[in-house]
């Protein structure tokens, strides 16, 4: 497989993952994704932002989230986010520390 085709397939897989998380499974909460998999929609939008910046494109966190979510974070939260239990919040703090904070230090 040539490099161009591989990149196109990777991009198609990313777009399908994005659609799955943003349209097909809006019921799955970011906190649950982070607690189970070590990443969430916000991580994906941050990786998008980092890829843009690596290519010299200025993009802030909120702009990257809006690109990934297809709406503002306020709209996403109002439409889809539910309250998390104290137990889930504690799990999240640990998962965030292990998967996000540790990698950006």
N, C-alpha and C positions, 0 to 999 in steps of 0.2 A: 504494500500500500504506500502511495506517495504521501509526502508530508502535508500537502494541501488537502487531500482527502481525509487524512487523519484529523487535521484541525477542524474541518467541516463536520465530521462525525462527533468530535468532542463538543463542539458548539451546539450541535443538534441535541446531544444528550443533556447538556446543561439547560437548554431551553425547555426540554421535556421535564426535567427536575423542577425548574422554576414553575412551569404550568401546574405540575402536580401539587406543589406546595401552595401556590397562590390561587388556584381555581378548584382543583379536585379535592384537596384535603385542608381546607381552611379551618376545619375543626381541630386539627393538630396544633397544639400550642407550642410556641417557641421554647418555653421552659421545659416542656416534655422532650422536644428534640435535643436540646442541650443536655438534659439529664441522661438521656439514653444514648445519644450518638456523639456528644461532644462538639456539636455545631448546630446552628439554627439559621433561620432566614437572615438574621442580622449579620451572622458570620459570612454568609454567601454574598450579601451586599457589600460587606467590608472587603472581601476578596476581590469583588468586582472593582471597587474603588482603588484598591492597591494595584490591580492590573492596569487600570487607567493611568494612575500616577507613574507607574514604571514606564509607560509609553509617553510621558511628558504631558498628559492631559490633567488639568486641574479639576478635581472633583471632591467635594466635601462629603461628610458622612450622610447628611440628610439627603443630598442630591442622589447619592448612590442608593440609599434605601428607597427613595421614590422611584428610581429606575427599576430596581428589583421588584418592589412591591406593586408597582403600577398605581400607586397612590401615596399620600403622605402617611407617616407613621400614626398621626392622630386619627386619620380615617381608618387605617387598619385596626388600631386598638378599639375604636368605637364600634366597628363592625364585627370583629372576630375575637378579640382578646377577652379571656375570662379571668377571674380572680384565681390566684394560685394559693394553695394551702401553705401554711408555715413549713410543713415538711418538704414540699416541692421547692420552696424558696431556699431552704437550707441545702438541699441537694444541688440546686442551681449554683449557689455560692461556691460549692466545692468543684463542680464541673467547670464553672467559669474560670476559677483559679487554675485548674489543671490544663484546660484547653485553650484559654485565651490569654490570661495574664502571664502565665509562664512562657508563652511563645512571643510575647511582645516586650519582655524585660530585657 
